[in-house]
Amino acid sequence: MYPYIPNTSEDEKRMLETIGVNSVDDLFSDIPEDMRFKKPLDLKNSMSELEVNSYLTKLSQSNKTLNELTCFLGAGAYDHYIPSIVGHITSRSEFYTSYTPYQAEISQGTLQYIFEYQTLICDLTGMEVANASLYDGGTAIAEAAFMAAGIA
């Protein structure tokens, strides 16, 4: 066995007994001799994480990036920058789940940002009302019907 595999001779013996062979050579006996790779592998010396990172960074510099080429991915939304805060905001559960907490201390903040969102949407679109935080399609239809009846 190779020295970097942390198995003792006793470990190796128990593993071979478990699978029913006497030696590692017996394990590979189904592979014809002329098909076995006999030369030493041409592997680089081991590297630390920092060295691997540096090596891969240098290797990746041979690739072309989207900054160097014209890219047509994105259905018309090309070369745009997304600030890192967007990922933090959209990963908040109140933005990706329909669950609205009902504990008083949590609900107030949730209700406030929903109110502010709806107010901004009304200001931006000129609509009299806007809605947010619906649970599913059925709830959305019912809310739309109530809203339509209330406006009409």
Phi and psi restraints in degrees (value plus and minus 20) as a CYANA .aco file:
   2 TYR   PHI     -94.6   -54.6
   2 TYR   PSI     127.2   167.2
   3 PRO   PHI     -85.2   -45.2
   3 PRO   PSI     -43.1    -3.1
   4 TYR   PHI    -102.3   -62.3
   4 TYR   PSI     -27.9    12.1
   5 ILE   PHI    -107.9   -67.9
   5 ILE   PSI      98.0   138.0
   6 PRO   PHI     -99.1   -59.1
   6 PRO   PSI      35.1    75.1
   7 ASN   PHI    -134.5   -94.5
   7 ASN   PSI     111.9   151.9
   8 THR   PHI     -98.8   -58.8
   8 THR   PSI     149.1   189.1
   9 SER   PHI     -79.0   -39.0
   9 SER   PSI     -57.0   -17.0
  10 GLU   PHI     -85.7   -45.7
  10 GLU   PSI     -61.9   -21.9
  11 ASP   PHI     -78.9   -38.9
  11 ASP   PSI     -66.9   -26.9
  12 GLU   PHI     -80.0   -40.0
  12 GLU   PSI     -64.8   -24.8
  13 LYS   PHI     -81.1   -41.1
  13 LYS   PSI     -65.4   -25.4
  14 ARG   PHI     -83.8   -43.8
  14 ARG   PSI     -60.8   -20.8
  15 MET   PHI     -83.5   -43.5
  15 MET   PSI     -64.7   -24.7
  16 LEU   PHI     -83.8   -43.8
  16 LEU   PSI     -60.9   -20.9
  17 GLU   PHI     -82.3   -42.3
  17 GLU   PSI     -60.4   -20.4
  18 THR   PHI     -80.9   -40.9
  18 THR   PSI     -58.9   -18.9
  19 ILE   PHI    -113.6   -73.6
  19 ILE   PSI     -20.0    20.0
  20 GLY   PHI      61.8   101.8
  20 GLY   PSI      11.6    51.6
  21 VAL   PHI    -146.2  -106.2
  21 VAL   PSI     139.0   179.0
  22 ASN   PHI    -110.9   -70.9
  22 ASN   PSI     -46.2    -6.2
  23 SER   PHI    -171.8  -131.8
  23 SER   PSI     148.1   188.1
  24 VAL   PHI     -83.6   -43.6
  24 VAL   PSI     -57.3   -17.3
  25 ASP   PHI     -81.0   -41.0
  25 ASP   PSI     -60.5   -20.5
  26 ASP   PHI     -82.0   -42.0
  26 ASP   PSI     -55.5   -15.5
  27 LEU   PHI     -79.4   -39.4
  27 LEU   PSI     -56.7   -16.7
  28 PHE   PHI    -123.0   -83.0
  28 PHE   PSI      -2.5    37.5
  29 SER   PHI     -85.6   -45.6
  29 SER   PSI     -41.9    -1.9
  30 ASP   PHI     -91.6   -51.6
  30 ASP   PSI     -38.8     1.2
  31 ILE   PHI    -105.7   -65.7
  31 ILE   PSI     101.6   141.6
  32 PRO   PHI     -77.6   -37.6
  32 PRO   PSI     124.2   164.2
  33 GLU   PHI     -72.6   -32.6
  33 GLU   PSI     -63.3   -23.3
  34 ASP   PHI     -91.9   -51.9
  34 ASP   PSI     -30.8     9.2
  35 MET   PHI    -117.5   -77.5
  35 MET   PSI     -27.0    13.0
  36 ARG   PHI    -101.7   -61.7
  36 ARG   PSI     122.3   162.3
  37 PHE   PHI    -104.3   -64.3
  37 PHE   PSI      96.1   136.1
  38 LYS   PHI    -125.6   -85.6
  38 LYS   PSI     -37.8     2.2
  39 LYS   PHI     -97.0   -57.0
  39 LYS   PSI     136.3   176.3
  40 PRO   PHI     -86.6   -46.6
  40 PRO   PSI     124.2   164.2
  41 LEU   PHI     -90.5   -50.5
  41 LEU   PSI     119.2   159.2
  42 ASP   PHI    -109.0   -69.0
  42 ASP   PSI      55.9    95.9
  43 LEU   PHI    -122.7   -82.7
  43 LEU   PSI     125.5   165.5
  44 LYS   PHI     -90.6   -50.6
  44 LYS   PSI     141.0   181.0
  45 ASN   PHI     -83.5   -43.5
  45 ASN   PSI     136.1   176.1
  46 SER   PHI     -83.6   -43.6
  46 SER   PSI     133.2   173.2
  47 MET   PHI    -150.8  -110.8
  47 MET   PSI     135.2   175.2
  48 SER   PHI     -96.1   -56.1
  48 SER   PSI     149.1   189.1
  49 GLU   PHI     -79.3   -39.3
  49 GLU   PSI     -61.4   -21.4
  50 LEU   PHI     -83.1   -43.1
  50 LEU   PSI     -61.8   -21.8
  51 GLU   PHI     -86.6   -46.6
  51 GLU   PSI     -59.9   -19.9
  52 VAL   PHI     -83.4   -43.4
  52 VAL   PSI     -63.7   -23.7
  53 ASN   PHI     -80.1   -40.1
  53 ASN   PSI     -65.8   -25.8
  54 SER   PHI     -83.3   -43.3
  54 SER   PSI     -64.5   -24.5
  55 TYR   PHI     -81.3   -41.3
  55 TYR   PSI     -67.3   -27.3
  56 LEU   PHI     -88.5   -48.5
  56 LEU   PSI     -54.5   -14.5
  57 THR   PHI     -82.4   -42.4
  57 THR   PSI     -66.4   -26.4
  58 LYS   PHI     -82.8   -42.8
  58 LYS   PSI     -62.5   -22.5
  59 LEU   PHI     -83.6   -43.6
  59 LEU   PSI     -60.2   -20.2
  60 SER   PHI     -89.1   -49.1
  60 SER   PSI     -39.5     0.5
  61 GLN   PHI     -89.7   -49.7
  61 GLN   PSI     -30.4     9.6
  62 SER   PHI    -101.4   -61.4
  62 SER   PSI     -29.4    10.6
  63 ASN   PHI    -105.7   -65.7
  63 ASN   PSI     133.7   173.7
  64 LYS   PHI    -106.0   -66.0
  64 LYS   PSI     122.5   162.5
  65 THR   PHI    -130.7   -90.7
  65 THR   PSI     150.9   190.9
  66 LEU   PHI     -86.6   -46.6
  66 LEU   PSI     -39.1     0.9
  67 ASN   PHI     -92.9   -52.9
  67 ASN   PSI     -40.6    -0.6
  68 GLU   PHI    -119.7   -79.7
  68 GLU   PSI     -36.4     3.6
  69 LEU   PHI    -142.6  -102.6
  69 LEU   PSI     144.4   184.4
  70 THR   PHI    -105.4   -65.4
  70 THR   PSI     110.1   150.1
  71 CYS   PHI    -138.2   -98.2
  71 CYS   PSI     112.4   152.4
  72 PHE   PHI    -130.2   -90.2
  72 PHE   PSI      -7.2    32.8
  73 LEU   PHI     -95.9   -55.9
  73 LEU   PSI     126.0   166.0
  74 GLY   PHI      91.9   131.9
  74 GLY   PSI     -16.2    23.8
  75 ALA   PHI      32.6    72.6
  75 ALA   PSI      20.6    60.6
  76 GLY   PHI      82.5   122.5
  76 GLY   PSI     -33.3     6.7
  77 ALA   PHI    -117.0   -77.0
  77 ALA   PSI      59.1    99.1
  78 TYR   PHI    -120.0   -80.0
  78 TYR   PSI     135.7   175.7
  79 ASP   PHI      25.1    65.1
  79 ASP   PSI      32.7    72.7
  80 HIS   PHI    -134.3   -94.3
  80 HIS   PSI     133.0   173.0
  81 TYR   PHI    -126.2   -86.2
  81 TYR   PSI     112.3   152.3
  82 ILE   PHI    -131.6   -91.6
  82 ILE   PSI      92.1   132.1
  83 PRO   PHI     -78.8   -38.8
  83 PRO   PSI     127.5   167.5
  84 SER   PHI     -82.2   -42.2
  84 SER   PSI     -45.2    -5.2
  85 ILE   PHI     -84.2   -44.2
  85 ILE   PSI     -46.6    -6.6
  86 VAL   PHI     -78.7   -38.7
  86 VAL   PSI     -64.3   -24.3
  87 GLY   PHI     -81.6   -41.6
  87 GLY   PSI     -58.7   -18.7
  88 HIS   PHI     -87.6   -47.6
  88 HIS   PSI     -62.2   -22.2
  89 ILE   PHI     -88.2   -48.2
  89 ILE   PSI     -66.6   -26.6
  90 THR   PHI     -92.0   -52.0
  90 THR   PSI     -33.8     6.2
  91 SER   PHI    -106.2   -66.2
  91 SER   PSI     -22.9    17.1
  92 ARG   PHI     -93.5   -53.5
  92 ARG   PSI     115.5   155.5
  93 SER   PHI     -80.6   -40.6
  93 SER   PSI     -49.6    -9.6
  94 GLU   PHI     -87.3   -47.3
  94 GLU   PSI     -34.5     5.5
  95 PHE   PHI    -117.2   -77.2
  95 PHE   PSI     -38.8     1.2
  96 TYR   PHI    -140.4  -100.4
  96 TYR   PSI     -12.7    27.3
  97 THR   PHI    -150.8  -110.8
  97 THR   PSI     133.1   173.1
  98 SER   PHI    -103.0   -63.0
  98 SER   PSI     -26.4    13.6
  99 TYR   PHI     -88.7   -48.7
  99 TYR   PSI     106.8   146.8
 100 THR   PHI    -132.4   -92.4
 100 THR   PSI      98.7   138.7
 101 PRO   PHI     -86.8   -46.8
 101 PRO   PSI     124.9   164.9
 102 TYR   PHI    -130.5   -90.5
 102 TYR   PSI     -18.0    22.0
 103 GLN   PHI     -89.1   -49.1
 103 GLN   PSI     112.6   152.6
 104 ALA   PHI     -73.1   -33.1
 104 ALA   PSI     -64.9   -24.9
 105 GLU   PHI     -88.3   -48.3
 105 GLU   PSI     -47.3    -7.3
 106 ILE   PHI    -108.4   -68.4
 106 ILE   PSI     -58.0   -18.0
 107 SER   PHI     -80.5   -40.5
 107 SER   PSI     -55.7   -15.7
 108 GLN   PHI     -81.0   -41.0
 108 GLN   PSI     -64.0   -24.0
 109 GLY   PHI     -85.9   -45.9
 109 GLY   PSI     -62.0   -22.0
 110 THR   PHI     -83.2   -43.2
 110 THR   PSI     -66.3   -26.3
 111 LEU   PHI     -84.2   -44.2
 111 LEU   PSI     -55.9   -15.9
 112 GLN   PHI     -85.9   -45.9
 112 GLN   PSI     -66.1   -26.1
 113 TYR   PHI     -89.8   -49.8
 113 TYR   PSI     -50.6   -10.6
 114 ILE   PHI     -85.8   -45.8
 114 ILE   PSI     -63.9   -23.9
 115 PHE   PHI     -80.7   -40.7
 115 PHE   PSI     -65.6   -25.6
 116 GLU   PHI     -84.8   -44.8
 116 GLU   PSI     -58.8   -18.8
 117 TYR   PHI     -82.9   -42.9
 117 TYR   PSI     -68.7   -28.7
 118 GLN   PHI     -82.9   -42.9
 118 GLN   PSI     -59.6   -19.6
 119 THR   PHI     -83.2   -43.2
 119 THR   PSI     -64.3   -24.3
 120 LEU   PHI     -82.9   -42.9
 120 LEU   PSI     -62.3   -22.3
 121 ILE   PHI     -81.1   -41.1
 121 ILE   PSI     -63.0   -23.0
 122 CYS   PHI     -82.2   -42.2
 122 CYS   PSI     -62.8   -22.8
 123 ASP   PHI     -83.5   -43.5
 123 ASP   PSI     -62.7   -22.7
 124 LEU   PHI     -90.8   -50.8
 124 LEU   PSI     -57.3   -17.3
 125 THR   PHI    -118.2   -78.2
 125 THR   PSI     -36.1     3.9
 126 GLY   PHI      59.5    99.5
 126 GLY   PSI     -12.3    27.7
 127 MET   PHI     -97.2   -57.2
 127 MET   PSI     136.1   176.1
 128 GLU   PHI     -96.9   -56.9
 128 GLU   PSI     -52.0   -12.0
 129 VAL   PHI    -158.8  -118.8
 129 VAL   PSI     137.6   177.6
 130 ALA   PHI    -167.3  -127.3
 130 ALA   PSI     135.4   175.4
 131 ASN   PHI    -151.9  -111.9
 131 ASN   PSI     134.9   174.9
 132 ALA   PHI    -169.8  -129.8
 132 ALA   PSI     149.5   189.5
 133 SER   PHI      44.8    84.8
 133 SER   PSI      29.3    69.3
 134 LEU   PHI    -113.3   -73.3
 134 LEU   PSI     127.2   167.2
 135 TYR   PHI     -95.5   -55.5
 135 TYR   PSI     -64.4   -24.4
 136 ASP   PHI    -179.9  -139.9
 136 ASP   PSI    -194.8  -154.8
 137 GLY   PHI     -80.2   -40.2
 137 GLY   PSI     -62.9   -22.9
 138 GLY   PHI     -81.6   -41.6
 138 GLY   PSI     -64.1   -24.1
 139 THR   PHI     -84.5   -44.5
 139 THR   PSI     -59.8   -19.8
 140 ALA   PHI     -82.9   -42.9
 140 ALA   PSI     -61.5   -21.5
 141 ILE   PHI     -83.7   -43.7
 141 ILE   PSI     -64.9   -24.9
 142 ALA   PHI     -82.5   -42.5
 142 ALA   PSI     -64.2   -24.2
 143 GLU   PHI     -81.8   -41.8
 143 GLU   PSI     -61.3   -21.3
 144 ALA   PHI     -83.6   -43.6
 144 ALA   PSI     -60.4   -20.4
 145 ALA   PHI     -84.7   -44.7
 145 ALA   PSI     -65.5   -25.5
 146 PHE   PHI     -81.6   -41.6
 146 PHE   PSI     -61.1   -21.1
 147 MET   PHI     -85.3   -45.3
 147 MET   PSI     -65.4   -25.4
 148 ALA   PHI     -81.8   -41.8
 148 ALA   PSI     -61.6   -21.6
 149 ALA   PHI     -86.6   -46.6
 149 ALA   PSI     -56.7   -16.7
 150 GLY   PHI     -90.5   -50.5
 150 GLY   PSI     -52.7   -12.7
 151 ILE   PHI    -101.1   -61.1
 151 ILE   PSI     -55.4   -15.4
